[in-house]
């Protein structure tokens, strides 16, 4: 994810980036955070693997609330998600490292809060 700034010619420039580890990526999908962000006012989207989506500047405060709520649900808990694909005879599960996921949520919260304060859009690419 990154915040975007538009130049006078309308070309976007990325200002800040947040790298998202595989653990956090699975957690964002498994906890429904991506679905919640997709329900917000996107200038481009939806958020999908390998595709760009853009969260409008007016929707970043709501995105911040989504991320804060996701963070609030992580403390003192353990999460595992089923993974689809592969051999149907084998069940694959991912156990989430909550500390790493909490750090990612914190970075994403900071990104969207700062983008909102500066009137910027947020580019979402997972």
N, C-alpha and C positions, 0 to 999 in steps of 0.2 A: 504494500500500500504506500501511497505517496501523496503529498499535497501538491497542487498545481497552481501555477501562476500564469496568467495570459499576458503576452506582450501586446503592444499596440497593434501589431499586425494580426493578432488573433491566434498566434501560435502558442501552444502550451509549453511550459517548462516545469520540470519536476524540481521541487525545492527540497523535500525531505522524504527519505525512504525508510520503511520498516521491513526488515527481512523476517519472514515467517518460516520457522522450522516445520518439518513434516508433522511432528507431534502436535503443534499448535494448529496446523492446517486441518488435521483430522478432528481436533477438538472444536474448531470453529464450525465445521460442518455438523459434527455429532451433537453438539449442544444447540444447534438451530440458529446460531449467530448469523451465518450467511443468509439463511432464509429470512431472518428479521431485517437484515440490511437490504435485502432485495425488495422488501415491501416499502422502503423509503423512496423519496423523490430522486430517482437516478436520471442524469442527463444522458447517459448511455449505459447499456447493460442488457441483460442482467449479469450479476456476478457469476462467473462460471470458470472452471479450470482453464488457464491459459488465455483468457479473454480479458479485455479491458472493460471496466465499468467506471462511470464517473458519478460520484455523489454530489448533488448540487450544493452550493454554499449554504442555502437556506435549510438544508436537511442535516447538516453536520451536528447540530445540537441533539437531535433525535438519535443519530448514530452514536453519540457519546453516551446517551442513556442506555442504549442497547448493550454497549461494551461494559458499562458500569454494572448493569444487571448480570451480565455473563460472569464478570469477576466476582460478584457477591455470592454466586452459587458455587464457587470452587473451593471455598475454605473448609478444611476438615473432612473432605470427601474424596473418594476414589471413583474414577470413571473408566468404564470399558465400553467399546463400541464394536458391533459386528461389522466386518468388512465383507463386501460382496465381491464375487469373482472367484476365479480359480476352480478347483475341483469341488464339486458339490458335496462330496463325501467328507470333506475337511471343513471345519468351521474356523474362520480366521477372526481374531479379535485384536483390538488395539487398546492397550492400557495407556491412559494419558498421564504424563508427568505434569502434575498440577502446578508445580513451581515454575517450570518453563512456560507453561500456558499463561499463568498469571503475569509473568514478565512481559509476554507478548501482548496481552490485553492492556497492560499498563502503557506500553509503548504506543499501541493503537489509540488508546484514549487520549494520550498527549498529542498525537498527530491530529486527530479530529478536533480537539479543543483548540489547538493553535491555529488550525486551518479556519475554524469558525471565527475566531477572534480577528483574523486577518482578512475575512471575507473570501476565502479560497475554496475551491472545489477539492475533492479527494478522489484520486485515481485508485481503483481497486483492481488488483490483478493477483489472483491466487494460483 
